[in-house]
Amino acid sequence: MSKLVLIRHGQSAWNLANRFTGWIDVDLSDEGVKEAKNAGKLIKEHGLEFDQAYTSVLTRAIKTLHYVLEESDQLWVPEMKTWRLNERHYGGLQGLNKTKTAEKYGKKQVHIWRRSYDVLPPKIDDDSKYSQVHDRRYANLDPHIIPRTENLKVCLARVMPFWEDHIAPDLLAGKNVVIAAHGNSLRALTKYIENISDADIMNLEMKTGEPVVYTFDKKLNVVNKEKLDK
Ligand SMILES: O=C(O)[C@H](O)COP(=O)(O)O
């Protein structure tokens, strides 16, 4: 039996300000720090011990992972950061206020951009101040791979190689794994793990700072799922 714990980062400054964030690197809010620490306490209370940790290359997820590991006395656990676990890229919506965008384009359209499986938000221009094409942390990627927009389908497609190369082999080797990432990269992983349909995934929400614990058998079938209450 191996365990996989998924944690959406604590509330970020732009969750609080209600702005589309995606690949913009905003920090945790004070409330987000509390949520991340609380997630670590819950993990300790439940006696969860990790062999490997994964996170994105975005501050809010990295800090959440570190608070979780610190609060559960496991800061020593090996960790790897990857762009493949980044939030879904929100394209030209990045930086915009969600309410104002709904007033401009209609609530229905904004809901489709936010939750549909395969509708792409508008692309971001490479010269936008919210584009990541010149961000040093992606310098080792082929510039064409850096997203200009993503829906959940595209996000899942870039998360999956990381699942195949790292997460699944760890779980098959009996390791316990923790992943601190983002609402939509984790919705994508959840869709795959639980085989959720394209239609039903629209209704799945990930709460900030709430650990979701999967137990897998030796063949990587899910035998249990539990959410740790805040
Ligand atoms: O990138 C963002 O704006 C949030 O992290 C997730 O946004 P969503 O709730 O619109 O998917």
PDBQT file of the ligand as one rigid body, heavy atoms in Angstrom, charges set to zero:
ROOT
HETATM    1  O1  LIG A 301      -5.039  30.554 -11.513  1.00  0.00    +0.000 OA
HETATM    2  C1  LIG A 301      -5.978  30.960 -10.814  1.00  0.00    +0.000 C 
HETATM    3  O2  LIG A 301      -6.555  32.032 -11.005  1.00  0.00    +0.000 OA
HETATM    4  C2  LIG A 301      -6.432  30.109  -9.637  1.00  0.00    +0.000 C 
HETATM    5  O3  LIG A 301      -5.359  29.529  -9.050  1.00  0.00    +0.000 OA
HETATM    6  C3  LIG A 301      -7.417  29.053 -10.024  1.00  0.00    +0.000 C 
HETATM    7  O4  LIG A 301      -8.420  29.676 -10.670  1.00  0.00    +0.000 OA
HETATM    8  P1  LIG A 301      -9.836  29.032 -11.038  1.00  0.00    +0.000 P 
HETATM    9  O5  LIG A 301     -10.600  28.840  -9.752  1.00  0.00    +0.000 OA
HETATM   10  O6  LIG A 301     -10.444  30.049 -11.932  1.00  0.00    +0.000 OA
HETATM   11  O7  LIG A 301      -9.576  27.726 -11.728  1.00  0.00    +0.000 OA
ENDROOT
TORSDOF 0
